[in-house]
Amino acid sequence: METIITSKILLTSALPMLTAVLVMLSGKKPNLRESWSVIGAVLTFLSVVNLLPHILSGGAYEYTLATLYPGISIKFHLDALGILFAGTASFLWILAGFYCVGYMRGLNEHAQTRFYVCYAVSVGGAMGAAFAGNLFTLYLFYEIVSIFTYPLVAHHQDAEGYEGGRKYITYLMFTSKAFLLPAMAIIYVQCGTLDFCYTGIANGIFPAGANHTLVVISYLLCLFGFAKAGIMPLHSWLPSAMVAPTPVSALLHAVVVVKVGVFSTCRIMLSVFGVKLLHDLNLGIFTAYFVSFTIIMASVIALSKTNLKARLAYSTISQLSYIILGVAMLTPNGITGGLIHITNHAFSKITLFFCAGAIFVACGKKDIREMGGLGWRMPITMIAFGIASLSMIGVPPSCGFVTKWFLALGAMDIKSIGLLVVLLVSSLLNAGYFVPVFLKAFFGQPPAAEVGVTDNLENRPLILFMVVPLLITSIISIVLGIYPDLFLKIINVMVGA
């Protein structure tokens, strides 16, 4: 593997931070402020794309910003896993930028400059995590994401917003301090470094004589320390964060926060512990069955929710564990299914939250029981919701089918009937809480006050700013199901190694 030492990756990860500064300086000029947000997103995505050819050829980029202590530095190293996450986050930021204009202006939200600044810095934190070359750097950017998404969660500055924000920051900051810092100390003592393994995923950084008890302890501390992954029982912060504006929910559930959690967990599993060590200590199969509980239970809870965003929140908790489940299978097929779901879930889930936000701005509805007949007044929105729902369920030709195909192959590789049953039952549960929403919208009885009302709610300019992005992401959910080749090539670079 050819590693190019370049500051280009540092500049790429810094672009969202520069965008935040420009947004702040343009606070009194709304059009310019929002233009900077979109321009910064486009430039960040193009910068990531520029790095892609070398990654596809099996290479990597590296840059050390500062060495703090032998084996501990602020270091960037971009490989296939990193660019998969960075490319997904930066592209979706472009669409979210347009969507935010329609949502924030449509509801005449306050503190819009603060909102856009924190949004950009949060994406910058995700980019830094994607480019992190060691556990210390990953930890720093993980914390940046936590800190700058807090004002977004508490954006409404009311009692409910502050309560949701307090629970959000308490869960994430406590677990990172109580679990990740001790884990890093144990790993450093055992290995003498916090750098990731750059020679493949088979062997991690632990020496052959590492104490197995300490390895297991450090692994469990990492697994629960990255609470953004939403593994039960450290999940309840996520539904509480639904008090945030819908663009923030989309950011939390599809682009940045939870994806940083599962990305960090996958990075630790593959680049610190390695497939061989996890297999030898039976930590892979333990993790697979442990997160299977989250997959099933979160889906069961989602069935009971009538608030659309709450139902989507528990769906996210369930879907995130698919990613960790796949990697925990420790087979090429399983790992491929898990990693590709980082992208597949992102496009499908952001579509669902975009739809929820468009519905709220257009007609003020949050409760599924009030959405009877809404599909005829917001046809594009509800069709996009249906497409994204099919992806969550895993119906071909949606991208979610690709995920579950590889996960099923991975389960068969390790001859686990139990995990196959988990995949089947969870898919049925997914259908149980998504299909009724679509059927209600098109075939349900509208509220008495809306009987005979046929006006189109999607033809207003600000609503179109929201409808167009959700239409694009829903179409991409199908395209990625039919043509997953690029992402499979990126993943194969890492899995093949």
C-alpha positions as CSV (number, residue, x, y, z in Angstrom):
1,M,0.0,0.0,0.0
2,E,1.5,3.3,-1.1
3,T,1.0,6.0,1.6
4,I,1.2,9.6,0.4
5,I,2.2,12.1,3.1
6,T,0.2,15.2,2.4
7,S,-1.6,18.0,4.2
8,K,-4.4,17.7,1.6
9,I,-6.4,15.6,4.0
10,L,-6.0,18.2,6.7
11,L,-7.3,20.9,4.4
12,T,-10.2,18.7,3.4
13,S,-11.3,18.1,7.0
14,A,-10.8,21.9,7.7
15,L,-13.2,23.1,5.0
16,P,-16.4,22.7,7.1
17,M,-14.7,24.7,9.9
18,L,-13.8,27.4,7.4
19,T,-17.4,27.3,6.3
20,A,-18.6,27.9,9.8
21,V,-16.4,31.0,10.1
22,L,-17.8,32.4,6.9
23,V,-21.4,31.7,8.0
24,M,-20.7,33.5,11.3
25,L,-19.3,36.5,9.5
26,S,-22.3,36.6,7.2
27,G,-24.9,36.3,9.9
28,K,-26.7,39.5,9.0
29,K,-27.1,38.6,5.4
30,P,-29.3,35.4,5.3
31,N,-28.9,34.7,1.5
32,L,-25.1,34.9,1.8
33,R,-25.0,32.9,5.0
34,E,-27.0,30.1,3.5
35,S,-25.0,30.2,0.3
36,W,-21.7,29.7,2.2
37,S,-23.3,26.7,3.8
38,V,-24.0,25.0,0.5
39,I,-20.8,26.2,-1.1
40,G,-18.7,24.8,1.8
41,A,-20.6,21.5,1.5
42,V,-19.9,21.2,-2.3
43,L,-16.2,22.1,-1.9
44,T,-15.8,19.5,0.9
45,F,-17.4,16.8,-1.2
46,L,-15.3,17.7,-4.3
47,S,-12.2,17.6,-2.1
48,V,-13.1,14.1,-0.9
49,V,-13.8,12.9,-4.4
50,N,-10.3,14.2,-5.4
51,L,-8.8,11.8,-2.9
52,L,-10.8,8.8,-4.1
53,P,-8.7,7.5,-7.1
54,H,-5.6,6.9,-4.9
55,I,-7.7,5.1,-2.3
56,L,-9.3,2.8,-4.9
57,S,-5.9,1.8,-6.1
58,G,-5.1,0.5,-2.6
59,G,-3.2,3.6,-1.4
60,A,-3.7,5.9,1.6
61,Y,-3.0,9.5,2.7
62,E,-1.3,10.5,5.9
63,Y,-0.3,13.6,7.7
64,T,0.9,14.2,11.3
65,L,-0.1,17.6,12.7
66,A,1.6,17.3,16.1
67,T,3.3,14.7,18.2
68,L,2.4,15.1,21.9
69,Y,4.2,12.1,23.3
70,P,5.8,9.0,21.8
71,G,3.0,7.0,20.3
72,I,0.4,9.7,20.9
73,S,-0.1,12.4,18.2
74,I,-2.7,14.3,16.3
75,K,-2.5,12.3,13.1
76,F,-4.6,11.9,10.0
77,H,-4.7,8.8,7.9
78,L,-7.3,8.3,5.2
79,D,-8.0,4.8,3.9
80,A,-11.0,3.1,2.3
81,L,-13.2,3.0,5.5
82,G,-12.5,6.7,6.1
83,I,-13.3,7.9,2.6
84,L,-16.6,5.8,2.6
85,F,-17.8,7.7,5.6
86,A,-16.4,11.1,4.6
87,G,-17.8,10.9,1.1
88,T,-21.3,10.0,2.4
89,A,-21.3,12.7,5.0
90,S,-20.1,15.5,2.7
91,F,-22.5,14.6,-0.1
92,L,-25.5,14.5,2.2
93,W,-24.4,17.9,3.7
94,I,-25.0,19.4,0.3
95,L,-28.6,18.3,0.2
96,A,-29.2,19.1,3.8
97,G,-27.9,22.6,3.1
98,F,-30.8,23.2,0.7
99,Y,-33.3,21.5,2.9
100,C,-32.4,23.7,5.9
101,V,-33.2,26.8,3.9
102,G,-36.8,25.6,3.3
103,Y,-37.2,24.3,6.9
104,M,-35.7,27.1,8.9
105,R,-37.3,29.9,6.8
106,G,-40.6,28.0,6.5
107,L,-40.9,28.0,10.3
108,N,-39.2,31.4,10.7
109,E,-36.8,29.7,13.2
110,H,-34.7,31.9,15.6
111,A,-30.9,31.8,15.9
112,Q,-30.4,30.6,12.3
113,T,-26.8,31.8,12.2
114,R,-25.9,29.8,15.3
115,F,-27.7,26.8,13.8
116,Y,-25.7,26.9,10.5
117,V,-22.4,27.4,12.3
118,C,-22.9,24.4,14.6
119,Y,-24.2,22.4,11.7
120,A,-21.0,23.0,9.8
121,V,-18.7,22.4,12.7
122,S,-20.5,19.1,13.5
123,V,-19.9,18.0,9.9
124,G,-16.3,19.1,10.3
125,G,-16.0,16.9,13.4
126,A,-17.3,13.9,11.4
127,M,-14.8,14.6,8.7
128,G,-12.0,14.7,11.3
129,A,-13.1,11.4,12.7
130,A,-13.2,9.9,9.2
131,F,-9.6,11.0,8.6
132,A,-8.3,10.1,12.1
133,G,-5.1,8.2,12.1
134,N,-5.2,7.0,15.7
135,L,-7.5,6.6,18.6
136,F,-6.5,9.8,20.2
137,T,-7.4,11.9,17.2
138,L,-10.6,10.0,16.7
139,Y,-11.5,10.8,20.4
140,L,-10.9,14.5,19.9
141,F,-13.2,14.8,16.9
142,Y,-15.8,12.5,18.5
143,E,-16.0,15.0,21.3
144,I,-16.2,18.0,18.9
145,V,-19.3,16.4,17.4
146,S,-20.8,16.0,20.9
147,I,-20.1,19.5,21.9
148,F,-21.3,21.3,18.8
149,T,-24.5,19.2,18.3
150,Y,-25.7,20.1,21.8
151,P,-26.8,23.7,20.8
152,L,-28.6,22.0,17.8
153,V,-30.5,19.6,20.0
154,A,-31.5,22.4,22.5
155,H,-32.1,24.8,19.6
156,H,-35.7,25.7,20.7
157,Q,-34.4,26.9,24.1
158,D,-37.6,25.8,25.9
159,A,-38.0,23.3,28.8
160,E,-38.3,20.3,26.5
161,G,-35.3,21.4,24.4
162,Y,-33.1,21.9,27.4
163,E,-34.2,18.6,28.9
164,G,-33.4,16.7,25.7
165,G,-30.1,18.5,25.3
166,R,-29.1,17.8,28.9
167,K,-29.8,14.1,28.5
168,Y,-28.0,14.1,25.1
169,I,-24.8,15.7,26.4
170,T,-24.8,13.8,29.7
171,Y,-25.0,10.4,28.0
172,L,-22.4,11.1,25.4
173,M,-19.9,13.0,27.5
174,F,-20.1,10.7,30.5
175,T,-19.6,7.5,28.5
176,S,-16.7,9.0,26.5
177,K,-14.9,10.1,29.7
178,A,-15.8,7.1,31.9
179,F,-15.1,4.4,29.3
180,L,-13.0,5.7,26.4
181,L,-10.3,7.4,28.4
182,P,-9.5,4.3,30.5
183,A,-9.7,2.2,27.3
184,M,-7.1,4.4,25.6
185,A,-4.8,4.1,28.7
186,I,-5.0,0.3,28.7
187,I,-4.4,0.1,25.0
188,Y,-1.4,2.5,25.2
189,V,0.1,0.5,28.0
190,Q,-0.3,-2.8,26.2
191,C,0.7,-1.6,22.7
192,G,2.9,1.5,23.2
193,T,0.9,3.4,20.6
194,L,-2.6,4.6,19.8
195,D,-2.0,4.5,16.0
196,F,-4.4,2.3,14.0
197,C,-3.1,-0.7,12.1
198,Y,-2.5,0.4,8.5
199,T,-1.6,-3.0,7.0
200,G,-5.1,-4.6,6.9
201,I,-7.9,-5.7,9.2
202,A,-6.6,-9.1,10.0
203,N,-4.1,-8.1,12.6
204,G,-4.7,-5.2,15.0
205,I,-2.1,-3.3,17.0
206,F,-1.9,-5.6,20.1
207,P,1.3,-7.6,20.5
208,A,1.2,-11.4,20.6
209,G,1.8,-11.4,24.3
210,A,-0.9,-9.0,25.2
211,N,-2.9,-9.8,28.4
212,H,-6.2,-11.2,27.1
213,T,-8.1,-10.0,30.2
214,L,-7.0,-6.4,29.5
215,V,-7.8,-6.8,25.8
216,V,-11.4,-7.9,26.6
217,I,-11.8,-5.1,29.2
218,S,-10.5,-2.4,26.8
219,Y,-12.8,-3.8,24.0
220,L,-15.9,-3.6,26.2
221,L,-15.0,-0.1,27.3
222,C,-14.7,1.0,23.7
223,L,-17.9,-0.7,22.7
224,F,-19.9,1.2,25.3
225,G,-17.7,4.3,25.2
226,F,-18.9,5.2,21.7
227,A,-22.5,5.7,23.0
228,K,-23.4,7.5,19.8
229,A,-23.8,4.0,18.2
230,G,-27.0,3.7,20.1
231,I,-26.4,0.2,21.5
232,M,-28.9,-0.7,24.3
233,P,-28.9,0.1,27.1
234,L,-27.0,3.4,26.2
235,H,-29.6,4.5,23.7
236,S,-32.3,6.6,25.4
237,W,-30.5,9.9,24.6
238,L,-31.4,9.4,20.9
239,P,-35.2,9.5,21.2
240,S,-34.9,12.4,23.7
241,A,-32.9,14.4,21.1
242,M,-36.0,14.4,18.8
243,V,-37.0,17.7,20.3
244,A,-34.5,19.3,17.9
245,P,-35.6,20.7,14.5
246,T,-36.0,18.0,11.8
247,P,-32.8,19.0,9.9
248,V,-30.9,18.4,13.2
249,S,-32.7,15.0,13.5
250,A,-31.5,14.2,10.0
251,L,-28.0,15.3,11.0
252,L,-28.2,13.1,14.1
253,H,-29.6,10.0,12.5
254,A,-28.1,9.9,9.0
255,V,-25.1,12.1,8.5
256,V,-23.0,12.8,11.6
257,V,-23.7,11.8,15.1
258,V,-24.8,8.2,15.1
259,K,-22.7,7.5,12.1
260,V,-19.6,8.8,14.0
261,G,-20.6,6.3,16.7
262,V,-20.8,3.3,14.5
263,F,-17.9,4.4,12.3
264,S,-15.7,4.7,15.4
265,T,-16.9,1.3,16.7
266,C,-16.1,-0.3,13.4
267,R,-12.7,1.5,13.2
268,I,-11.7,0.2,16.6
269,M,-12.9,-3.4,15.9
270,L,-11.0,-3.5,12.5
271,S,-8.0,-1.2,13.0
272,V,-7.2,-1.6,16.7
273,F,-8.2,-5.2,17.7
274,G,-8.3,-6.8,14.3
275,V,-10.3,-9.7,13.0
276,K,-8.0,-12.5,14.2
277,L,-7.9,-11.3,17.8
278,L,-11.6,-10.7,18.0
279,H,-12.2,-14.2,16.6
280,D,-9.7,-15.9,18.9
281,L,-11.3,-14.3,22.0
282,N,-14.9,-14.9,20.8
283,L,-15.5,-11.2,21.0
284,G,-17.0,-11.1,17.5
285,I,-19.8,-13.6,18.0
286,F,-20.5,-12.1,21.5
287,T,-20.9,-8.6,19.9
288,A,-23.1,-10.0,17.1
289,Y,-25.6,-11.5,19.5
290,F,-25.4,-8.6,21.9
291,V,-26.4,-6.0,19.2
292,S,-29.0,-8.4,17.9
293,F,-31.0,-7.6,21.1
294,T,-30.9,-3.9,20.2
295,I,-32.0,-4.7,16.6
296,I,-35.1,-6.6,17.8
297,M,-36.1,-4.6,20.8
298,A,-35.8,-1.2,19.2
299,S,-38.0,-2.4,16.4
300,V,-40.6,-3.6,18.8
301,I,-40.6,-0.3,20.6
302,A,-40.9,1.5,17.2
303,L,-44.2,-0.4,16.6
304,S,-45.7,1.3,19.6
305,K,-44.9,4.9,18.7
306,T,-47.4,7.1,16.9
307,N,-45.2,10.2,16.7
308,L,-43.5,9.9,13.4
309,K,-40.1,11.2,14.5
310,A,-40.2,9.0,17.6
311,R,-40.8,5.9,15.4
312,L,-38.0,6.9,13.1
313,A,-35.7,7.4,16.2
314,Y,-36.2,3.8,17.4
315,S,-35.8,2.6,13.8
316,T,-32.4,4.3,13.8
317,I,-31.3,2.5,17.0
318,S,-32.2,-0.8,15.4
319,Q,-30.6,0.0,12.0
320,L,-27.3,1.1,13.5
321,S,-26.8,-2.2,15.1
322,Y,-26.9,-3.9,11.6
323,I,-23.6,-2.1,10.9
324,I,-21.9,-3.4,14.0
325,L,-23.6,-6.9,13.5
326,G,-22.0,-7.2,10.1
327,V,-18.5,-6.2,11.2
328,A,-18.8,-8.5,14.3
329,M,-19.4,-11.5,12.0
330,L,-15.7,-11.1,11.1
331,T,-16.2,-12.6,7.5
332,P,-15.7,-10.7,4.3
333,N,-19.4,-10.9,3.4
334,G,-20.5,-9.8,6.9
335,I,-18.1,-6.9,7.1
336,T,-19.1,-5.8,3.6
337,G,-22.8,-5.8,4.6
338,G,-22.1,-3.8,7.8
339,L,-19.9,-1.2,6.2
340,I,-22.0,-0.6,3.1
341,H,-25.0,0.0,5.5
342,I,-23.1,3.2,6.7
343,T,-24.0,4.6,3.3
344,N,-27.2,2.8,2.5
345,H,-28.8,3.7,5.9
346,A,-27.6,7.3,5.5
347,F,-29.5,7.9,2.3
348,S,-32.6,6.1,3.3
349,K,-32.9,7.5,6.8
350,I,-32.2,11.1,5.8
351,T,-35.0,10.7,3.3
352,L,-37.4,9.6,6.0
353,F,-36.5,12.5,8.3
354,F,-36.7,15.0,5.4
355,C,-40.2,13.7,4.7
356,A,-41.2,14.1,8.4
357,G,-39.9,17.7,8.4
358,A,-41.6,18.5,5.1
359,I,-44.9,17.2,6.5
360,F,-44.5,19.3,9.7
361,V,-43.7,22.5,7.8
362,A,-46.5,22.0,5.2
363,C,-49.3,21.1,7.6
364,G,-48.0,20.9,11.2
365,K,-48.6,17.2,11.6
366,K,-46.4,14.9,13.7
367,D,-48.8,12.1,14.7
368,I,-49.2,9.2,12.2
369,R,-52.9,8.9,13.1
370,E,-53.5,12.3,11.7
371,M,-52.0,11.6,8.3
372,G,-54.9,9.9,6.6
373,G,-55.2,11.0,3.0
374,L,-52.0,13.1,3.2
375,G,-50.4,11.2,0.4
376,W,-52.8,12.8,-2.2
377,R,-51.8,16.3,-0.9
378,M,-48.1,15.6,-0.7
379,P,-47.6,12.8,-3.3
380,I,-43.8,13.3,-3.9
381,T,-43.1,13.4,-0.2
382,M,-45.0,10.3,0.7
383,I,-43.8,8.3,-2.4
384,A,-40.2,9.1,-1.3
385,F,-41.1,8.0,2.2
386,G,-42.4,4.7,0.7
387,I,-39.2,4.2,-1.3
388,A,-37.0,4.8,1.8
389,S,-39.2,2.5,3.9
390,L,-38.6,-0.3,1.4
391,S,-34.9,0.2,1.8
392,M,-35.2,0.0,5.6
393,I,-37.2,-3.2,5.2
394,G,-34.7,-4.6,2.7
395,V,-36.9,-5.0,-0.4
396,P,-35.1,-5.1,-3.8
397,P,-34.0,-3.1,-5.7
398,S,-33.4,-0.7,-2.8
399,C,-30.0,-0.3,-1.3
400,G,-31.2,-1.8,2.0
401,F,-31.6,-5.1,0.1
402,V,-27.8,-5.1,-0.6
403,T,-27.1,-4.7,3.0
404,K,-29.3,-7.6,4.1
405,W,-28.0,-9.8,1.3
406,F,-24.5,-9.5,2.5
407,L,-25.5,-9.8,6.1
408,A,-27.4,-13.0,5.4
409,L,-24.3,-14.3,3.5
410,G,-22.1,-13.5,6.5
411,A,-24.5,-15.3,8.8
412,M,-24.3,-18.4,6.6
413,D,-20.5,-18.1,6.4
414,I,-20.4,-18.6,10.2
415,K,-23.3,-21.1,10.1
416,S,-25.4,-19.0,12.5
417,I,-29.1,-19.8,12.2
418,G,-29.7,-17.5,15.1
419,L,-28.4,-14.4,13.3
420,L,-30.4,-15.4,10.2
421,V,-33.5,-15.5,12.3
422,V,-32.7,-12.0,13.7
423,L,-32.4,-10.6,10.2
424,L,-35.7,-12.2,9.1
425,V,-37.6,-11.1,12.2
426,S,-36.2,-7.6,12.2
427,S,-37.2,-7.2,8.5
428,L,-40.8,-8.2,9.4
429,L,-40.8,-5.7,12.2
430,N,-39.5,-3.0,9.9
431,A,-42.4,-3.7,7.6
432,G,-44.7,-3.6,10.6
433,Y,-43.9,0.0,11.5
434,F,-43.2,1.5,8.1
435,V,-45.9,0.1,5.8
436,P,-48.8,1.4,7.9
437,V,-47.5,5.0,7.6
438,F,-47.6,4.7,3.8
439,L,-51.0,3.0,3.7
440,K,-52.5,5.6,6.1
441,A,-51.2,8.4,3.9
442,F,-52.8,7.1,0.7
443,F,-55.7,4.9,1.9
444,G,-56.6,6.2,5.3
445,Q,-59.5,8.4,6.2
446,P,-58.5,12.1,6.5
447,P,-59.5,14.0,9.6
448,A,-63.0,15.4,9.5
449,A,-61.8,19.0,9.0
450,E,-59.9,17.9,5.9
451,V,-62.5,15.8,4.1
452,G,-62.8,17.0,0.5
453,V,-59.6,19.2,0.8
454,T,-57.4,18.4,-2.2
455,D,-54.9,21.3,-2.4
456,N,-51.3,20.4,-3.1
457,L,-49.1,21.3,-0.2
458,E,-45.8,20.9,-2.1
459,N,-46.1,23.7,-4.6
460,R,-44.9,26.5,-2.3
461,P,-41.3,27.7,-2.9
462,L,-40.0,27.0,0.6
463,I,-41.5,23.5,0.6
464,L,-39.9,22.8,-2.7
465,F,-36.5,23.5,-1.1
466,M,-37.4,20.5,1.1
467,V,-39.1,18.3,-1.4
468,V,-36.4,18.3,-4.1
469,P,-33.6,17.0,-1.7
470,L,-35.8,14.2,-0.3
471,L,-36.7,13.2,-3.9
472,I,-33.0,13.1,-4.8
473,T,-32.1,11.0,-1.7
474,S,-34.9,8.6,-2.3
475,I,-33.9,8.1,-5.9
476,I,-30.3,7.5,-4.9
477,S,-31.6,4.8,-2.4
478,I,-32.8,2.9,-5.5
479,V,-29.7,3.6,-7.6
480,L,-27.4,2.4,-4.9
481,G,-29.4,-0.8,-4.7
482,I,-29.0,-1.4,-8.5
483,Y,-25.5,-0.2,-8.8
484,P,-23.6,-0.6,-5.5
485,D,-20.3,-1.2,-7.4
486,L,-18.4,1.9,-6.3
487,F,-19.0,1.4,-2.6
488,L,-18.3,-2.4,-2.9
489,K,-15.0,-1.5,-4.5
490,I,-14.1,0.9,-1.7
491,I,-15.0,-1.7,0.9
492,N,-13.2,-4.5,-0.9
493,V,-10.0,-2.4,-0.8
494,M,-10.1,-2.7,3.0
495,V,-11.7,-6.1,3.4
496,G,-9.5,-7.6,0.7
497,A,-6.5,-6.4,2.6
